[in-house]
Amino acid sequence: MKDLMIALQSGKTSLYEQIYLSIKRDIEDGKISFGEKLPSTRLLAANLNVSRFTVDLAYSQLVSEGYIQSRAGSGFFVCDLSNLYSGISGAKTSAEGEATGKAQKEAPPCSVRIDFSPFAVDSAQFPYNTWKKRNREVFDEITDILVAREAAGDHSLRETIANYLYHARGVHCTPEQILVGAGNEYLLLLLVQILGGGRSVVMENPTYLQAYHVLCRAGCQVRVGEMDEDGLCCGSLDRGPVDVVYVMPSHQFPVGAVMPFSRRQELLDWAKAAEGRYIIEDDHDSEFRYVGKPIPSLQSGDQDDRVIYFGTFSKSISPALRMSYMVLPRHLSERFYEQFDFYSSTVPTQQQLAVCRFMQSGDFERHLNRMRRVYKAKHDFLLKELKQRPWVKKVRGENAGLHLVVEVSCACTEEELLEAALQKGVRVYGMNSYRIGPVEQTEPVTLLLGFGGLSEKELSEGLAVLDGLLDAGS
Amino acid sequence: MKDLMIALQSGKTSLYEQIYLSIKRDIEDGKISFGEKLPSTRLLAANLNVSRFTVDLAYSQLVSEGYIQSRAGSGFFVCDLSNLYSGISGAKTSAEGEATGKAQKEAPPCSVRIDFSPFAVDSAQFPYNTWKKRNREVFDEITDILVAREAAGDHSLRETIANYLYHARGVHCTPEQILVGAGNEYLLLLLVQILGGGRSVVMENPTYLQAYHVLCRAGCQVRVGEMDEDGLCCGSLDRGPVDVVYVMPSHQFPVGAVMPFSRRQELLDWAKAAEGRYIIEDDHDSEFRYVGKPIPSLQSGDQDDRVIYFGTFSKSISPALRMSYMVLPRHLSERFYEQFDFYSSTVPTQQQLAVCRFMQSGDFERHLNRMRRVYKAKHDFLLKELKQRPWVKKVRGENAGLHLVVEVSCACTEEELLEAALQKGVRVYGMNSYRIGPVEQTEPVTLLLGFGGLSEKELSEGLAVLDGLLDAGS
């Protein structure tokens, strides 16, 4: 039996891939030759101090590519290489390219110590025990937990969401208008089908770029709307055919602006002025407002069934839930039930029922109240710290949400700054990553600093790294 | 304060809607007039013996439609009806239409005692304790449970699926080729985008009709392929432009046929003969085969990266999981990572990790082995019972899956038979519901009898009802 020399490195590619690549290379280089027996998976796992499963996977891959074969009861043997490439030409480079691609794309750089993601929530403060309790109740008390729910989502959950939306956001709707789905992107795909293909959509810029990509890929013509300090300019909407406007009036992402009442009214008037016009209101983080009264949703002022309201549990509970909902105007929800309810629900029954109980029991409201305090403390801390920085020119988007928008004085470009911070283990986000189309060179370097997932200590550490980069650079 | 007369009926529409409709009618009919105070939600809930939440919802709806208003601290009062219809013309009929539509579409008829659904699994035999244990472990042992996973799904889960697929189905793939998603329909939508719009797809007929609808809605040209007893005829594929063939070679749904080796090879040869041709292999229930050796997947014989393999946990675990996966050829998975990984994962992290542990621990295999025995017993029982029936002309699709296909002698049409059974509380499914396009009058009446979710006692009861209908009718 052949002894294998495999040196595993941490953090590059997965262990099984390293084992697979190492053995493959040895076979190709002739270091292990035709007919030789490989060590048993048990032995190799013990030698390399990895799980047997990892070795199994590497061997499976080698078998599937014809490098080795399994003989029942005797183990794994190297195949005759001479006919290896007959059926799988091209497979080699493609597999290698993929392994590399994966390391770049999937494995988070191990060196990121502090991530200012605007989408992270505070894991330390999550009410795990309550959440576990609700999940347990669902298991113990619900008899039909193995039955998939209606296409639009479990009816009791939709009733609960309708009630919550009415009280928290002034949204007027019946449960029948609500579609629960596995995230905003999925619901947008579905909405495009309900509206019918080829719609012209106007978006704010910068914006939530995932929605932009989804709309483009789903066959919409998407263009950027003219903006002023109050948000999207409605006058510009009449300059070309526009069917749908996608806005975030309560707290624009990423800029953080709040659309004033007059502009909302203009937008509603625009929608009402012609058949088939709609406004998509993405109300992504309105749960977290730290100053003044909550701003009612645009949908609450819609008398003409033109607003499609999007809400999500990604920030109010967790992005790992993958659970959002949209509220359709009545005629669109009828269209859904008539033409589209062949789509199965995309959210697991267990989770729909757990969220429903989490809301009905008051846990959700208690959690939101608590997190509002937690996030406000972080928000205030970060804001105070930023205001002491000489490199901070302007802070925008305060008073709500889980990130701040910071214009910085900086000798380098935004992309260079992000890269320099990353080299020091700090991931920050730049406004340019959220812009549609080419970036004007005159735009000031602007960072998005998410604080939801970071402690005060981590926020300070992250800022210290930026100090090092920007005090020198400015 | 006005006393309300509300008579609740069970099972028609939801309680809150009945309350809402009843009060609305009373206001419109003038039984309760402008300025009158409604009973408090607490009182009305107590009187009607419903939850306060239900009444809250009914009142919210009445408020949102302008029938009543809330005065802080004093309760709910009826509004002046004279200006009710100023801003919401049309809302009334649309709301009523919807309420009716909902009752028809959503509420399962309460009278269905026995449902022969081909998609139901055996809830009584589900390993709840093991499943709960794996969920608990995920909570207790995984620190980043609140972090959403990669677009394609958690990497350890994909490794585990790759390993399972290799051993169970002979599927050759790396974890990078696997995309985990919230059900086959979502993954099909994604696949159409990855392949590029406007593809011509050929499907078997009858087939899994949800896939047909999804492909049509996503902009594909879908047509029906010519069939013989071995399945899809490859000769007919050359008669028009075809990019993609959608087949279920291991156990065709709903017919239950197994595609023989020679036909598989023809299909693979067809795909290989021109650039851009693909085969979608929907391997929906191959876990449950009761006779002979498992049939390897079509993907296992694909040397040219032309097969896109679809698998699901809907039958092997539960349809309520909403969890499927597709295995892309390498160049398509590269395209996904390059152009489409802006899509977030559609499966909750908690569930991805629970399924991963369920598989890694051996629970999944034990569950499958057990369910294979359980379903085989039901399958054999139903088959034996059917063979004793004079009205059974032919049974097809035996030996695998969770349903049998039964040709019956019947004086009425298939649709009439389904309706007559439903009147007696038994839901059976007809082959015509799975056919694309118009149904030929010459087709024999053919039932799909799913047995997964029914006990032997229920199977007997259901068959007795069919006896009553068919012994008389034949």
Boltz contact constraints between the chains, C-beta under 6 A:
constraints:
  - contact:
      token1: [A, 57]
      token2: [B, 159]
      max_distance: 6.0
  - contact:
      token1: [A, 57]
      token2: [B, 163]
      max_distance: 6.0
  - contact:
      token1: [A, 60]
      token2: [B, 166]
      max_distance: 6.0
  - contact:
      token1: [A, 64]
      token2: [B, 172]
      max_distance: 6.0
  - contact:
      token1: [A, 87]
      token2: [B, 303]
      max_distance: 6.0
  - contact:
      token1: [A, 94]
      token2: [B, 330]
      max_distance: 6.0
  - contact:
      token1: [A, 98]
      token2: [B, 176]
      max_distance: 6.0
  - contact:
      token1: [A, 101]
      token2: [B, 337]
      max_distance: 6.0
  - contact:
      token1: [A, 102]
      token2: [B, 176]
      max_distance: 6.0
  - contact:
      token1: [A, 105]
      token2: [B, 337]
      max_distance: 6.0
  - contact:
      token1: [A, 106]
      token2: [B, 150]
      max_distance: 6.0
  - contact:
      token1: [A, 123]
      token2: [B, 146]
      max_distance: 6.0
  - contact:
      token1: [A, 126]
      token2: [B, 146]
      max_distance: 6.0
  - contact:
      token1: [A, 132]
      token2: [B, 139]
      max_distance: 6.0
  - contact:
      token1: [A, 139]
      token2: [B, 132]
      max_distance: 6.0
  - contact:
      token1: [A, 146]
      token2: [B, 123]
      max_distance: 6.0
  - contact:
      token1: [A, 146]
      token2: [B, 126]
      max_distance: 6.0
  - contact:
      token1: [A, 146]
      token2: [B, 318]
      max_distance: 6.0
  - contact:
      token1: [A, 146]
      token2: [B, 320]
      max_distance: 6.0
  - contact:
      token1: [A, 147]
      token2: [B, 320]
      max_distance: 6.0
  - contact:
      token1: [A, 148]
      token2: [B, 319]
      max_distance: 6.0
  - contact:
      token1: [A, 148]
      token2: [B, 320]
      max_distance: 6.0
  - contact:
      token1: [A, 150]
      token2: [B, 106]
      max_distance: 6.0
  - contact:
      token1: [A, 159]
      token2: [B, 57]
      max_distance: 6.0
  - contact:
      token1: [A, 163]
      token2: [B, 57]
      max_distance: 6.0
  - contact:
      token1: [A, 166]
      token2: [B, 60]
      max_distance: 6.0
  - contact:
      token1: [A, 172]
      token2: [B, 64]
      max_distance: 6.0
  - contact:
      token1: [A, 176]
      token2: [B, 98]
      max_distance: 6.0
  - contact:
      token1: [A, 176]
      token2: [B, 102]
      max_distance: 6.0
  - contact:
      token1: [A, 182]
      token2: [B, 182]
      max_distance: 6.0
  - contact:
      token1: [A, 182]
      token2: [B, 346]
      max_distance: 6.0
  - contact:
      token1: [A, 183]
      token2: [B, 344]
      max_distance: 6.0
  - contact:
      token1: [A, 183]
      token2: [B, 346]
      max_distance: 6.0
  - contact:
      token1: [A, 185]
      token2: [B, 343]
      max_distance: 6.0
  - contact:
      token1: [A, 185]
      token2: [B, 344]
      max_distance: 6.0
  - contact:
      token1: [A, 186]
      token2: [B, 346]
      max_distance: 6.0
  - contact:
      token1: [A, 189]
      token2: [B, 189]
      max_distance: 6.0
  - contact:
      token1: [A, 193]
      token2: [B, 217]
      max_distance: 6.0
  - contact:
      token1: [A, 210]
      token2: [B, 342]
      max_distance: 6.0
  - contact:
      token1: [A, 213]
      token2: [B, 342]
      max_distance: 6.0
  - contact:
      token1: [A, 217]
      token2: [B, 193]
      max_distance: 6.0
  - contact:
      token1: [A, 303]
      token2: [B, 87]
      max_distance: 6.0
  - contact:
      token1: [A, 318]
      token2: [B, 146]
      max_distance: 6.0
  - contact:
      token1: [A, 319]
      token2: [B, 148]
      max_distance: 6.0
  - contact:
      token1: [A, 320]
      token2: [B, 146]
      max_distance: 6.0
  - contact:
      token1: [A, 320]
      token2: [B, 147]
      max_distance: 6.0
  - contact:
      token1: [A, 320]
      token2: [B, 148]
      max_distance: 6.0
  - contact:
      token1: [A, 320]
      token2: [B, 349]
      max_distance: 6.0
  - contact:
      token1: [A, 321]
      token2: [B, 348]
      max_distance: 6.0
  - contact:
      token1: [A, 322]
      token2: [B, 346]
      max_distance: 6.0
  - contact:
      token1: [A, 322]
      token2: [B, 348]
      max_distance: 6.0
  - contact:
      token1: [A, 330]
      token2: [B, 94]
      max_distance: 6.0
  - contact:
      token1: [A, 337]
      token2: [B, 101]
      max_distance: 6.0
  - contact:
      token1: [A, 337]
      token2: [B, 105]
      max_distance: 6.0
  - contact:
      token1: [A, 342]
      token2: [B, 210]
      max_distance: 6.0
  - contact:
      token1: [A, 342]
      token2: [B, 213]
      max_distance: 6.0
  - contact:
      token1: [A, 343]
      token2: [B, 185]
      max_distance: 6.0
  - contact:
      token1: [A, 344]
      token2: [B, 183]
      max_distance: 6.0
  - contact:
      token1: [A, 344]
      token2: [B, 185]
      max_distance: 6.0
  - contact:
      token1: [A, 346]
      token2: [B, 182]
      max_distance: 6.0
  - contact:
      token1: [A, 346]
      token2: [B, 183]
      max_distance: 6.0
  - contact:
      token1: [A, 346]
      token2: [B, 186]
      max_distance: 6.0
  - contact:
      token1: [A, 346]
      token2: [B, 322]
      max_distance: 6.0
  - contact:
      token1: [A, 346]
      token2: [B, 346]
      max_distance: 6.0
  - contact:
      token1: [A, 348]
      token2: [B, 321]
      max_distance: 6.0
  - contact:
      token1: [A, 348]
      token2: [B, 322]
      max_distance: 6.0
  - contact:
      token1: [A, 348]
      token2: [B, 351]
      max_distance: 6.0
  - contact:
      token1: [A, 349]
      token2: [B, 320]
      max_distance: 6.0
  - contact:
      token1: [A, 351]
      token2: [B, 348]
      max_distance: 6.0
